[in-house]
Amino acid sequence: MPMSDSVLTFIIVSFVLALILILKKDSLPAKIKRFLAIITLVLIVISFILVLISFFNLGQSS
């Protein structure tokens, strides 16, 4: 299996967290908003790296 279930779950959760942060940005305090934005950005970057790794490993799993 090229992309395991845990990696797929991580990707979905990180994008959902980013969506929630975007939708609720007006109701969050500034300090919490900044902290959550940094954490979400790190999670999104890790998700993209995991997607790229899975694409590179796609052709090798025969």
PALO-729102 format. One record per residue (C-alpha): residue number from 1; residue in one letter; y, x, z. Coordinates in Angstrom, 1 decimal. Layout:
residues N
<pt num="NUM" residuo="A" v="Y" u="X" w="Z"/>
...
***
This chain:
residues 62
<pt num="1" residuo="M" v="0.0" u="0.0" w="0.0"/>
<pt num="2" residuo="P" v="3.3" u="1.7" w="-1.1"/>
<pt num="3" residuo="M" v="5.5" u="0.1" w="1.5"/>
<pt num="4" residuo="S" v="4.0" u="-0.7" w="4.8"/>
<pt num="5" residuo="D" v="4.8" u="-3.9" w="6.7"/>
<pt num="6" residuo="S" v="6.8" u="-2.1" w="9.4"/>
<pt num="7" residuo="V" v="9.1" u="-0.4" w="6.9"/>
<pt num="8" residuo="L" v="9.7" u="-3.7" w="5.1"/>
<pt num="9" residuo="T" v="10.4" u="-5.4" w="8.5"/>
<pt num="10" residuo="F" v="12.9" u="-2.6" w="9.4"/>
<pt num="11" residuo="I" v="14.7" u="-3.0" w="6.1"/>
<pt num="12" residuo="I" v="15.0" u="-6.8" w="6.5"/>
<pt num="13" residuo="V" v="16.1" u="-6.6" w="10.1"/>
<pt num="14" residuo="S" v="18.8" u="-4.0" w="9.3"/>
<pt num="15" residuo="F" v="20.2" u="-6.0" w="6.5"/>
<pt num="16" residuo="V" v="20.2" u="-9.2" w="8.6"/>
<pt num="17" residuo="L" v="22.0" u="-7.4" w="11.3"/>
<pt num="18" residuo="A" v="24.6" u="-6.3" w="8.8"/>
<pt num="19" residuo="L" v="25.0" u="-9.9" w="7.6"/>
<pt num="20" residuo="I" v="25.4" u="-11.2" w="11.1"/>
<pt num="21" residuo="L" v="28.0" u="-8.6" w="11.9"/>
<pt num="22" residuo="I" v="29.9" u="-9.5" w="8.8"/>
<pt num="23" residuo="L" v="29.8" u="-13.2" w="9.5"/>
<pt num="24" residuo="K" v="30.7" u="-12.9" w="13.2"/>
<pt num="25" residuo="K" v="33.3" u="-10.1" w="12.9"/>
<pt num="26" residuo="D" v="36.2" u="-12.4" w="14.1"/>
<pt num="27" residuo="S" v="34.5" u="-13.4" w="17.4"/>
<pt num="28" residuo="L" v="33.4" u="-9.9" w="18.6"/>
<pt num="29" residuo="P" v="35.5" u="-7.7" w="20.8"/>
<pt num="30" residuo="A" v="36.9" u="-4.5" w="19.1"/>
<pt num="31" residuo="K" v="34.8" u="-2.0" w="21.1"/>
<pt num="32" residuo="I" v="31.5" u="-3.9" w="20.5"/>
<pt num="33" residuo="K" v="32.4" u="-4.5" w="16.9"/>
<pt num="34" residuo="R" v="32.9" u="-0.7" w="16.3"/>
<pt num="35" residuo="F" v="29.7" u="0.2" w="18.1"/>
<pt num="36" residuo="L" v="27.6" u="-2.4" w="16.2"/>
<pt num="37" residuo="A" v="29.2" u="-1.4" w="12.9"/>
<pt num="38" residuo="I" v="28.2" u="2.3" w="13.4"/>
<pt num="39" residuo="I" v="24.7" u="1.4" w="14.4"/>
<pt num="40" residuo="T" v="24.3" u="-1.0" w="11.5"/>
<pt num="41" residuo="L" v="25.6" u="1.6" w="9.1"/>
<pt num="42" residuo="V" v="23.0" u="4.1" w="10.3"/>
<pt num="43" residuo="L" v="20.3" u="1.5" w="10.0"/>
<pt num="44" residuo="I" v="21.3" u="0.6" w="6.4"/>
<pt num="45" residuo="V" v="21.4" u="4.3" w="5.4"/>
<pt num="46" residuo="I" v="17.9" u="4.8" w="6.9"/>
<pt num="47" residuo="S" v="16.7" u="1.7" w="5.0"/>
<pt num="48" residuo="F" v="17.9" u="3.0" w="1.7"/>
<pt num="49" residuo="I" v="16.2" u="6.3" w="2.4"/>
<pt num="50" residuo="L" v="13.0" u="4.5" w="3.2"/>
<pt num="51" residuo="V" v="13.3" u="2.6" w="-0.1"/>
<pt num="52" residuo="L" v="13.8" u="5.8" w="-2.0"/>
<pt num="53" residuo="I" v="10.8" u="7.4" w="-0.3"/>
<pt num="54" residuo="S" v="8.7" u="4.5" w="-1.2"/>
<pt num="55" residuo="F" v="9.8" u="4.6" w="-4.8"/>
<pt num="56" residuo="F" v="8.9" u="8.3" w="-5.0"/>
<pt num="57" residuo="N" v="5.5" u="7.7" w="-3.4"/>
<pt num="58" residuo="L" v="4.8" u="4.7" w="-5.7"/>
<pt num="59" residuo="G" v="3.4" u="6.8" w="-8.5"/>
<pt num="60" residuo="Q" v="1.4" u="9.1" w="-6.3"/>
<pt num="61" residuo="S" v="-0.7" u="6.5" w="-4.5"/>
<pt num="62" residuo="S" v="-3.7" u="6.3" w="-6.9"/>
***
